[in-house]
Amino acid sequence: MQADRRTGGVLRRNDPAPVMLVNGDGLSNVVLCCEHAGRAIPAELGDLGLPMTERDRHIGWDIGAEGVARVLSGILDAPLVLQRYSRLVVDCNRPFAAPDAIPEVSDGTPVPGNANLDEVERRARFDAIHAPFHEALGGLLDRRMAQGRQSVLVAIHSFVPQLTGGAPRPWHLGALSNRDGRLALAFLDAFRVGNPDLVAAHNQPYEVDDLGDYTIPVHGERRGLPHVLVEIRHDGIAEASGQARWAGLIARALTEAMTRMELTK
């Protein structure tokens, strides 16, 4: 029997849970999250009308981001909240009102399974996948606050070297923020000093805002937590060796930035 996606039954019993907590008891002040870690699609939605070659592209997930986040969690002894479904099903770093929260077209590729959804169908996906992920992340941050523990929110993402028809993206890393750029800029400064051969920039390849992002505005800014969204160009982290290398680079720069800001105590 199929679930009724119009009444909130997007996920079947055998579908993976939308959220995974890794190293939940980690002692670091850093709390990591990865909103685009997975590429699962609920059985109810089939393949969204796309071949595997399309679903495995960057439009379906942040290539290499989960691997970097997991290694970084181990280096720092930091808790990590992972989201396991494809961003083509619902983008867990977008608010419900964002046009690309459930994209009908992504980087030039039409997504047939997302065409002409009504608000009830969209809300069912949001409630089944987006909401549990952010409830888990928010709950973790709130428990730590209640315990009197410092939390430094770090979101791990990756980006494609060049969008279809777009200009090449020269950056290897971006440190993103919106209203509070203190940690992003301190991290970026430390990263540049330690890696002068790599191209790193603030708010590249895009900028954080309230319509195009969810995690930083909701969990970082509203709670008044130090935060940064880290973007890594995915041609450097597609394999495990690159993921380990970049996790080490990020860990060193982040630790240096937090020490300067007295966020390590």
PyMOL commands that set and color helices and strands:
alter all, ss='L'
color gray80, all
select helices_A, chain A and resi 5-7+43-45+52-55+65-76+112-114+119-146+182-194+215-221+234-236+240-260
alter helices_A, ss='H'
color red, helices_A
select strands_A, chain A and resi 19-22+30-34+80-83+105-106+109-110+152-159+173-176+200-202+227-233
alter strands_A, ss='S'
color yellow, strands_A
deselect
rebuild
show_as cartoon
